[in-house]
Amino acid sequence: MNYKKQVTVLAQQLIKFQTTAKQKNEIKKCLAFVVNYLNKLGLKVRVYYSNNIPSLVAAREIKKHYQYILCGHLDVVPANSNEFIPRIKKVVFMAVAALI
């Protein structure tokens, strides 16, 4: 599978998670999905919690300091359930969680 297709499939899977602040269980399911996905890529993952909100670090080697980091988040703003259905219009993703 080419990279464009891989990114498309991954984004479609992630958009389906309704990870609003009130849906803690959905955030946990999304976190488990991301951890599993990163592990399959051969990365080591460490999950941290602050105020019961999860964060993770993924790297080839878990260490205390990194030269570069890439940050993101799993939670999204509240939206109607139909906004969590990924749609592709031409080459643009459209959903509450993504505009790629």
C-alpha positions in Angstrom: 0.0 0.0 0.0 1.4 3.4 -0.9 1.9 6.2 1.7 -1.1 8.3 0.4 -3.4 5.3 0.8 -1.9 4.4 4.3 -2.5 8.0 5.5 -6.0 8.0 4.0 -7.0 4.7 5.7 -5.4 5.8 9.0 -7.2 9.2 9.0 -10.5 7.5 8.2 -10.1 5.2 11.1 -9.2 8.0 13.5 -12.0 10.3 12.4 -14.5 7.7 13.5 -13.6 8.0 17.2 -15.9 10.5 18.9 -13.2 11.7 21.3 -15.0 14.7 22.8 -14.1 15.7 26.3 -17.2 14.1 27.7 -16.6 10.8 26.0 -13.7 9.4 28.2 -14.3 5.9 27.1 -14.0 6.9 23.4 -10.7 8.6 24.2 -9.4 5.4 25.8 -10.4 3.4 22.8 -8.7 5.8 20.4 -5.6 5.9 22.6 -5.5 2.0 22.5 -5.8 2.1 18.7 -3.0 4.6 18.4 -0.7 2.7 20.8 -1.4 -0.5 18.9 -0.8 1.2 15.5 2.5 2.7 16.7 3.7 -0.6 18.2 3.0 -2.3 14.9 5.4 0.3 13.3 8.1 -0.9 15.7 7.9 2.1 18.0 8.0 1.9 21.8 5.2 3.8 23.5 4.8 5.2 27.0 1.4 6.5 28.2 1.2 9.2 30.8 -1.8 10.6 32.7 -2.3 14.1 34.0 -5.6 14.9 35.7 -6.8 11.6 34.3 -6.1 12.8 30.7 -3.8 10.5 28.7 -0.7 11.6 26.7 1.8 9.4 25.0 5.4 9.4 23.9 6.3 7.2 21.0 9.9 6.7 19.8 12.3 4.1 18.6 13.8 4.4 22.1 12.0 5.9 25.1 14.3 8.4 26.9 14.1 11.4 29.1 15.0 14.1 26.5 14.5 14.4 22.8 16.0 16.7 20.2 12.7 17.0 18.3 9.1 16.2 19.2 5.9 16.2 17.2 2.7 17.0 19.2 -0.9 16.3 18.5 -4.1 15.5 20.4 -6.9 13.0 20.3 -9.8 15.0 21.6 -12.1 17.0 19.3 -14.8 19.6 19.7 -18.4 18.3 20.2 -20.2 17.7 16.9 -23.2 15.8 15.5 -22.5 12.0 15.0 -22.6 12.4 11.2 -19.5 14.6 11.5 -17.5 11.6 12.6 -18.1 9.9 9.3 -15.1 10.4 7.0 -15.8 11.7 3.6 -13.4 12.3 0.8 -14.2 15.0 -1.7 -11.7 15.0 -4.5 -8.4 14.9 -2.5 -9.6 16.6 0.7 -10.7 14.9 3.9 -13.6 16.5 5.6 -14.8 15.8 9.1 -15.0 17.4 12.5 -11.5 16.2 13.3 -9.7 16.7 10.0 -9.3 18.9 7.0 -6.4 17.4 5.1 
